[in-house]
């Protein structure tokens, strides 16, 4: 059993309870509406018992939840088979709760039904026979009444009758006094109710609850699968972010050796030319530059103002090497100071201007770093008025540009771009477009 199976996500407790309450609340509402449409008595006595049944059904349904959670590691077909079996006793338990809640009302209804199941017949000779369940009452035309029921015989004399004799009265006549013809029915107050089979009714009720429980367990499995799908998406996102961070870190660290190689060359040139003071100042500036550039997360972003400070430090280092030829200009509005950019994203572009413009000519060269906002994008540019595109630009734009392009792709996934080429006024220009994101957003 692998680690992913051992740590399968569980359905949140709140969601499970909400599904149980929602299922049986729908049952309560639908059964109540059905009773209203069929004209049943919807008094508080009935509704309160129906509410007790609903709450009890919620409780027995919740008892299935620990079992489903415990068997989360089982294959789906085994869990489904066990659920179909486990739902049977729970369905009968819910049915028992229903029978217990309505037991007194069912008993009262049966008594009313027995009292109302009375047939009144006329034997054709003036005697009226009333049949009520297991008792028989015969009323004669003189007002006397004979009742037979529960093994007892009771005689009530009418007004026209004399004192009853000591001899026992004759047995009550049968409803069919004349064998030659069936007695005509004069009045039928209610038809006798057909006795229902208790177990058939109990089984029908349990079957209905069984399907409700199976429906809830299917819903639980669907919720569990959805939870697992969301967890898989989260894991995939974490893996993607980890891979992206590793790529960004690798690309970022490519800059440091390249930059260090260039600065050490410049430092060596100062030493060889006998400029110890300039070399010492350059070493101090290099230390400050590395302390600031390595302090942050190599995969994170930093405010544009901090990126500009890093580039100013770098240009100070190079100014020690090219004091007469290197000139700088910065065109960065204050309102863009808190816009986020990938750390040291401008470093390779500035290095290229130093290498292919300042170092390649004997005249002064101005390096310009500019920024502006346009249509929801931040546009950064590094340009110079040097000799323009050389062989290195034509054959791939060099390592620096390739590094910046790869970092933008890894960080913004196609939402950022970089363009490089000869500027209309001469020299070379590199333009970066990336989403405009402020630090407080």
C-alpha positions in Angstrom: 0.0 0.0 0.0 1.6 3.2 -1.1 2.0 6.5 0.8 -0.7 8.2 -1.3 -3.3 5.6 -0.3 -2.2 5.9 3.4 -2.8 9.6 3.4 -6.0 9.8 1.4 -7.9 13.0 2.3 -11.1 12.7 4.4 -14.3 14.5 3.7 -14.6 17.4 6.2 -16.9 16.8 9.1 -19.0 19.8 8.4 -19.7 18.6 4.9 -20.6 15.1 6.0 -23.1 16.4 8.6 -24.5 18.9 6.1 -25.2 16.0 3.6 -27.0 14.0 6.3 -29.1 16.9 7.5 -29.9 17.9 3.9 -31.0 14.3 3.0 -33.4 13.8 5.8 -34.6 17.4 5.8 -35.7 16.8 2.2 -37.4 13.6 3.4 -39.3 15.5 6.1 -40.4 18.2 3.7 -41.5 15.8 0.9 -43.4 13.5 3.2 -45.2 16.5 4.8 -46.1 17.9 1.4 -47.4 14.5 0.3 -49.5 14.2 3.4 -51.0 17.7 2.7 -51.8 16.8 -0.9 -53.5 13.5 0.2 -55.5 15.3 2.9 -53.8 13.7 5.9 -54.0 15.2 9.4 -51.0 17.5 9.7 -51.5 18.5 13.3 -48.6 19.2 15.6 -48.9 15.7 17.2 -48.3 14.2 13.7 -45.5 16.7 12.7 -43.7 16.4 16.0 -43.5 12.6 15.6 -42.4 13.0 12.0 -39.6 15.4 13.3 -38.6 12.7 15.9 -38.3 10.1 13.1 -36.2 12.5 11.0 -33.8 13.3 13.8 -33.5 9.6 14.6 -32.8 8.8 11.0 -30.1 11.4 10.9 -28.5 9.7 14.0 -28.5 6.2 12.5 -27.2 7.5 9.2 -24.3 9.3 11.0 -23.5 5.9 12.5 -22.4 4.7 9.0 -19.9 7.5 8.6 -17.1 6.1 10.8 -17.4 2.8 9.0 -17.0 4.5 5.6 -14.1 6.5 6.9 -12.4 3.5 8.4 -12.6 1.6 5.1 -11.3 4.4 3.0 -8.2 2.4 2.0 -10.3 -0.4 0.5 -11.0 -0.7 -3.2 -14.2 0.9 -4.4 -16.0 -2.3 -5.3 -15.4 -3.8 -1.8 -16.6 -0.6 -0.1 -19.7 -0.5 -2.3 -20.5 -4.1 -1.5 -20.1 -3.6 2.2 -22.2 -0.5 2.1 -25.1 -2.3 0.4 -25.0 -4.9 3.2 -24.5 -2.5 6.1 -27.4 -0.3 5.0 -29.9 -3.1 5.6 -29.8 -3.2 9.4 -29.6 0.5 9.6 -32.7 0.8 7.4 -34.6 -1.6 9.7 -33.4 0.4 12.7 -34.8 3.6 11.1 -38.1 1.8 10.5 -38.3 0.7 14.1 -37.8 4.4 15.1 -40.7 5.3 12.9 -42.9 2.5 14.3 -42.1 3.5 17.8 -42.8 7.2 17.2 -46.2 6.5 15.7 -47.2 3.5 17.8 -49.8 5.4 19.9 -51.4 7.1 16.9 -51.6 3.8 15.0 -53.3 2.2 17.9 -55.8 5.0 18.2 -56.5 4.8 14.5 -57.2 1.0 14.7 -59.7 1.6 17.5 -61.5 4.3 15.5 -61.6 1.9 12.6 -63.1 -0.8 14.6 -65.8 1.5 16.0 -66.6 2.8 12.6 -66.9 -0.6 10.9 -70.6 -1.2 11.7 -73.0 -2.9 9.3 -76.8 -2.4 9.7 -79.0 -5.0 8.2 -82.8 -5.6 8.1 -84.1 -9.2 8.2 -87.4 -8.2 6.6 -89.6 -8.8 9.7 -88.9 -5.6 11.5 -85.8 -6.7 13.3 -82.6 -4.7 12.8 -79.2 -6.4 13.1 -76.1 -4.3 13.8 -72.7 -6.1 13.3 -69.8 -4.2 14.8 -66.6 -6.1 14.7 -67.0 -9.2 16.9 -70.4 -8.1 18.5 -73.9 -8.4 17.2 -76.9 -6.3 18.3 -80.5 -7.1 17.4 -83.2 -4.4 17.8 -86.8 -5.7 17.4 -89.8 -3.6 16.4 -91.1 -3.5 20.1 -87.8 -1.7 21.2 -86.2 -4.7 22.9 -82.4 -5.1 22.3 -80.3 -8.3 22.4 -76.5 -7.9 22.4 -74.0 -10.7 22.0 -70.3 -10.0 22.3 -67.2 -11.1 24.2 -69.0 -14.3 25.3 -71.8 -12.4 27.0 -75.6 -12.2 26.3 -77.4 -9.0 27.4 -81.2 -8.5 26.9 -82.8 -5.0 27.2 -86.7 -5.2 27.3 -88.6 -2.7 25.2 -91.6 -0.6 26.2 -94.2 -3.1 24.8 -92.6 -6.1 26.4 -93.6 -7.6 29.8 -91.5 -8.9 32.6 -88.9 -11.2 31.2 -89.4 -14.8 32.1 -86.9 -16.8 34.0 -86.2 -19.0 31.0 -83.1 -17.9 29.1 -84.0 -15.9 26.0 -83.6 -17.5 22.7 -80.3 -16.9 20.9 -80.2 -13.9 18.7 -81.5 -14.5 15.2 -79.0 -14.8 12.4 -78.6 -11.8 10.1 -80.0 -14.0 7.4 -83.4 -15.0 8.9 -85.0 -16.1 5.7 -83.0 -18.8 4.1 -84.9 -18.4 0.9 -83.7 -14.8 0.2 -80.7 -12.7 1.3 -81.6 -9.9 3.6 -81.6 -6.5 1.8 -79.0 -4.0 3.0 -80.8 -0.9 4.2 -77.7 1.2 5.4 -74.0 0.8 5.4 -72.3 3.5 7.5 -68.7 2.6 6.6 -67.2 -0.3 4.8 -65.0 -2.7 6.9 -61.3 -1.8 6.6 -59.2 -4.5 5.1 -56.7 -5.7 7.7 -53.2 -4.9 6.5 -50.3 -7.3 6.9 -47.9 -5.7 9.4 -44.8 -7.2 8.0 -45.6 -6.3 4.5 -46.0 -2.7 5.5 -42.9 -2.8 7.7 -40.8 -4.2 4.8 -42.0 -1.5 2.4 -41.1 1.2 4.8 -37.7 -0.3 5.5 -37.0 -0.7 1.7 -37.7 3.0 1.2 -35.3 4.0 4.0 -32.7 1.5 2.6 -32.6 3.3 -0.7 -32.3 6.7 1.0 -29.3 5.4 2.9 -27.7 3.9 -0.2 -28.2 7.3 -1.9 -26.5 9.1 1.0 -23.5 6.7 0.9 -23.2 7.2 -2.9 -23.2 11.0 -2.2 -20.5 10.4 0.5 -18.3 8.6 -2.0 -18.8 11.4 -4.6 -17.7 13.9 -1.9 -14.7 11.8 -1.0 -13.7 11.5 -4.7 -14.0 15.3 -5.1 -11.9 15.8 -2.0 -9.2 13.5 -3.4 -9.3 15.3 -6.8 -8.8 18.7 -5.1 -6.0 17.2 -3.0 -4.4 15.9 -6.2 -4.7 19.3 -7.8 -3.0 20.9 -4.8 -0.2 18.4 -4.9 0.2 19.0 -8.6 0.3 22.7 -8.0 2.9 22.3 -5.2 5.1 20.1 -7.5 4.8 22.6 -10.3 5.7 25.5 -8.0 8.6 23.5 -6.6 9.9 22.8 -10.1 9.4 26.4 -11.1 11.3 27.6 -8.0 14.1 25.2 -8.7 14.4 26.5 -12.3 14.3 30.1 -11.1 16.9 29.4 -8.5 19.2 27.7 -11.1 18.8 30.6 -13.5 19.3 33.2 -10.8 22.5 31.5 -9.7 23.8 31.5 -13.2 24.0 35.3 -13.0 26.3 35.4 -10.0 29.4 33.5 -11.5 29.0 35.5 -14.7 28.9 38.8 -12.8 31.7 37.7 -10.5 33.9 36.7 -13.4 33.4 40.2 -15.0 34.1 42.1 -11.8 37.2 40.1 -11.0 38.5 40.9 -14.5 37.9 44.6 -13.8 39.6 44.3 -10.4 42.6 42.5 -11.9 42.9 45.3 -14.5 43.0 47.9 -11.8 45.7 46.1 -9.9 47.8 45.6 -13.0 47.5 49.3 -13.9 48.6 50.3 -10.5 45.4 51.7 -9.1 45.1 50.3 -5.6 42.7 53.0 -4.3 40.2 52.3 -7.1 40.7 48.6 -6.6 39.9 48.9 -2.8 36.8 51.0 -3.5 35.7 48.4 -6.1 36.2 45.6 -3.6 34.0 47.4 -1.0 31.3 48.1 -3.6 31.4 44.4 -4.7 30.9 43.3 -1.1 27.9 45.6 -0.7 26.4 44.5 -4.0 26.7 40.8 -3.1 25.4 41.4 0.5 22.2 43.0 -0.9 21.7 40.7 -3.9 22.1 37.5 -2.0 20.0 38.6 1.0 16.6 37.9 -0.7 14.9 34.8 -1.9 16.3 33.9 -5.3 12.9 32.7 -6.5 11.0 35.8 -5.1 10.2 39.2 -6.4 11.4 42.5 -5.1 10.4 46.1 -5.5 11.6 47.9 -8.6 13.3 50.6 -6.4 15.5 47.9 -4.8 16.4 46.4 -8.2 17.4 49.9 -9.4 19.7 50.3 -6.3 21.4 47.0 -7.1 22.1 48.1 -10.7 23.4 51.4 -9.4 25.9 49.5 -7.3 26.9 47.4 -10.2 27.4 50.5 -12.4 29.5 52.1 -9.6 31.7 49.0 -9.8 32.1 49.3 -13.5 32.6 53.1 -13.3 35.9 52.4 -11.4 37.1 50.5 -14.5 35.7 53.0 -17.0 35.7 56.3 -15.3 35.7 58.4 -18.5 33.6 56.3 -20.8 30.7 55.1 -18.6 27.8 57.4 -18.1 24.4 56.5 -16.7 20.9 57.8 -16.6 17.8 56.5 -14.8 14.3 57.3 -15.8 12.1 55.5 -13.2 9.0 57.3 -11.9 8.5 57.3 -8.1 5.0 55.8 -8.5 6.5 52.6 -9.9 9.0 52.2 -7.0 6.8 49.5 -5.3 6.1 47.5 -8.4 7.4 43.9 -8.1 10.0 42.5 -10.5 12.1 39.3 -10.4 15.3 40.0 -8.5 18.3 41.0 -10.6 16.3 40.7 -13.8 18.1 43.7 -15.2 21.6 42.6 -14.3 22.4 40.6 -17.5 21.1 43.5 -19.7 23.3 46.1 -17.9 26.3 43.7 -18.1 25.7 43.4 -21.9 25.7 47.2 -22.3 29.0 47.4 -20.4 30.6 44.5 -22.3 29.4 45.2 -25.9 29.0 49.0 -25.8 31.3 50.7 -23.1 34.2 48.2 -23.4 34.0 48.0 -27.2 34.5 51.7 -27.9 36.8 54.5 -26.8 34.2 57.2 -26.6 31.7 57.9 -23.8 28.7 55.7 -23.8 25.5 56.4 -21.9 23.6 53.5 -20.4 19.9 54.3 -19.8 17.6 52.3 -17.5 13.9 53.3 -17.8 10.5 52.1 -16.6 6.9 53.0 -17.4 3.4 51.6 -17.0 1.3 51.0 -20.0 -2.1 49.1 -20.2 -1.6 47.1 -17.1 2.0 46.2 -17.9 5.4 47.3 -16.6 7.8 48.1 -19.4 11.5 48.1 -18.5 14.2 49.0 -20.9 18.0 49.0 -20.9 19.6 50.9 -23.7 22.9 52.4 -24.7 24.2 54.6 -27.5 27.1 52.3 -28.3 28.0 50.6 -31.6 24.7 48.7 -31.8 24.1 45.0 -32.6 27.2 43.0 -33.0 27.9 39.4 -33.9 26.9 38.2 -30.5 23.4 39.6 -30.7 22.8 38.2 -34.2 23.7 34.7 -33.1 21.4 34.2 -30.1 21.7 37.5 -28.2 24.2 36.0 -25.8 23.9 34.1 -22.5 22.5 37.1 -20.6 19.5 37.6 -22.8 18.8 33.8 -22.9 18.9 33.8 -19.1 16.4 36.7 -18.8 14.1 35.1 -21.4 14.1 31.7 -19.5 13.5 33.4 -16.1 10.5 35.4 -17.5 9.0 32.2 -19.0 9.4 30.3 -15.7 8.1 33.1 -13.6 5.2 34.4 -15.7 4.4 31.4 -17.9 4.1 33.4 -21.2 2.6 36.6 -19.6 5.9 38.4 -20.0 8.2 39.0 -23.0 11.6 40.4 -24.0 12.6 42.1 -27.2 16.1 43.2 -28.1 17.6 45.0 -31.1 19.1 48.1 -32.5 17.4 51.3 -31.3 16.1 53.8 -33.9 18.4 56.5 -32.6 21.3 54.2 -32.6 22.9 51.9 -30.1 21.1 48.9 -28.6 17.9 48.5 -26.6 16.3 45.6 -24.7 12.7 45.9 -23.6 11.0 43.7 -21.0 7.2 43.6 -20.7 5.7 42.0 -17.6 2.5 42.2 -15.5 2.1 45.3 -13.4 1.9 44.0 -9.8 2.3 46.4 -6.8 3.7 45.1 -3.5 0.5 45.8 -1.6 -1.8 44.0 -4.2 
